[in-house]
Amino acid sequence: MRSPSKTSASRSGAKVIELRRTPDTRDRVLHVAQALFAERGYRGTSLRDIARRIGIKAPSLLHHFPSKQQLYIAVLEKMFESLEDAANAVAWGRESRQDRMRQAVRDAIDFIASHPDFVRLMWKEMADESGVGRQVLKRRLPPLFSIAVNFIFHGQREGEFRPEVDPLHFMWSLNSITIGYFTTAAMIKRLWNMNLLGPAMIERRKREVIDTVERTLFTTPGSMPPQ
């Protein structure tokens, strides 16, 4: 017969192993679910589809997410967490605001290029006025834009950004020319046989967007106030 201490230690060890496994499984579910939701949309994806691609039985998903709707919302929440981390890194960086803006453009384009599911899923959700993720967007998008708008506003006060630029309209425009590039990539491929997603084109896109930002938003060195 085992001693109570050994039994307790054994049980404790089993729990530790289980806790280590659970996040891995949950992250895998989120990753696969994001890909399928992006490909087929919320209504076109079932828990059975997700489970089959993972290689588990559908009821096993219920240990992590009680319903498809909660799984979908968890996917959106994880996406927004990544966006918020990136936005805060720019907002609280130590470099000049112009340098941080340039880096933000580079990082955003690199992120979207390496996460194509993100763009497809976000675009579907924004286009669907009755989408189940509507409340997530209403709750998470305004704070993100507030970080960006405040960043530009403070840059205007510090003389790095042109004061006549409307920060909110500028961010709407920047969002369109950044995400829109990727959402039209498939159409451009069909019509002109141009691959917008190749490494060389991605690098060129960064330069083009940064050039647009500099011309539209940045003050010239001669107009900077004395330090």
N, C-alpha and C positions, 0 to 999 in steps of 0.2 A: 504493500500500500504506500502511495506517495505521501510525503510529508506535506502539510498545508503550504509551507513556504515554497516548495518546488512546484506544487500545483498552481499556486498564485503566480509564480514567476513564469510558468509555462503559458498560463492564460494571458498574462501581461505581454509576453513576447508575441503571442498570436495576434493580439490587438495591434501591436506596433506594426507588424507585417501588413495587416489589413489596411491600416491607415496609410501606409506607404503605397499600397497598390491602388487604393480608391482614387486619388487625384489623377494618377496616370490613366486609368480607365475613363474617368470623367473628361479629361482633356482630349482623349481620343474620340470620345463620343461627340464632343463639341466640334472638333476638327472635321470629322466626317459629315456631321449634320450641316455645318456651314457650307461645305462643298455641294451637298445635295440640294439644300435650300437655294443656293445661288444658281444651280443648274436647272432645277425644276420648279422653283417657287415654293411657297409655303403649302399651298393647296395640292400641288403635284407631288409632294413628298410625304411618305408615311413612315411611322416608326419601324415598320417591317423592312422598308427599304434601307433605312439607316443601319438597323441591326444586321441585315444581310451583308452589307458592305463591310461592316466591322468584323463579322464572323461570329456573332453571338445571337441568341434568341431574343425576339422582341420583348418578352416580359422582363428580361434582364435590364433593359433600359429604364424600367420603372423604378429600379433601385436608386437611380441617379436623378431622374426627371419624371415626375408623376404623369406628365402629359406632353403631347407634341407641342402645344402652345408654350408651356414652360420651358421646354428645350429650345424652342425658337427664340424666345425672349432672352434666355441665357446666352445664346450665340450673339445676339445683338449687343447685350451688355458687355460681353468680353471684347467685342470689336471697339466699342466706345471707350473702354478702359485703356486700350492701346492708343487711341487718338488723344485722350486726355493726358496720358503720360508724355506723349510727344509734344503736345501744346504747352504743358507746364515746363518742359525742358527748355523750350524756346523762350518762354516768358521770363524765366528766372536765370537765364544764362548770363555769363559775365562779359561776353563779347559785345561789340557795338550792336545797336539794333539793326543796322543795315546788314552786318555780317550774319546776325541771327536769322534775319529774313531770308537771306540767300540760302543759308543752310536748311531752313525750314522747307523751302521749295525743293531742294535736292532730296531731303529725307522723305517728303511727301510723295514725290514721284518714284523714288526707289521702293517705298513701302507698297504703293499701289501696283507697281510693276511686278513685285514679288508676291503679291496677294491678290490675284485676279478675282478670286471669289468674293473678296470684300466689295469691290466695285459693283459687280453684278447684283449681289444681295442688297446693297444699299440703294442702288438705282431702282430695283424692283419695289423696295419698301417705300421709297419716296414717291414713286409713281402710283402706288395703290392707296387711294384715300381711305379705304376701309381695311387696310392691313392690320393684322393682329399686333404688329410692332409699333403701331402709330403712337401709343402712349410713351413708349421708350424714346422715340425720336423727339417728341414734344418735351420730354424731361431732360434729355441728354444733349441735344443739339444747341439750344440757346446758351447754356453755359460755355460750350466750346467756342461759339462765335463771340461771346463776351470776352473770353481770354484774348482772342485775336484782335478784337476791336479796341480793347484797352491797351494792348501792346502798341498798336498803331497810334492811338491817341497820345500816349506818353512819348512816343517817338516824335510826334509833331511838336509837343511841348518842349522837347529837348533839342529840336532843330534838325533832326536827322530825316524826318519825313515832311513832305510838303503839306502846309496847313490847309490848303484849299481842297484836299482830297477827302471825300466822305469815307470814313473807315468801314462802315457797314457795307456800302455799295462796293467798295474796293474788295472786301472779302468775298462778297457774292460773285464778283467777276473772277477773282482768283480761283475760287472753287470751281467755277464753270470751265475755265480754260485748263485746269489741271485734271479734273475728273472726266470732263467731256472728251478729252483726248483719248482716253482709254475706252470709253463707252462707244466711240465711233470707230475704233480700230478694226473691228470685224468688217464693217461696211466699206472702209477704205481698202481693205484687203481684197474684197470682192470687186469693187469698182475700178481700182487703179493698180491692183496687184502690188501694193506697197505694204511691207511689214512694219507697222508702227511700234511693235513691241520688241524688235531686235535691239541688242545692246548699243549699237552705234546711234540708232534713232532715239533711244531713251536718253542718251547723253546729249544729243542735239536738242531734245525737248527741254531738258533742264536749262541749257544755255538760252534758249528762246524765251522761256517763261521768266527766267531771272532778268534777262534784258528788258522784258516788258515791265517787270516790277520796278527795276531801276529807273526806267524812263518815266513811269507813271507816278511812283511814290517817293523816290529818293530826292532829297535836295542835292544840288551840286556842291562840291567842296567849297566853292567861292561864296555860297550863300549860308554856310554854316556860321552860327554865332560864335564869337570868341569864347574860348574856354577860360 
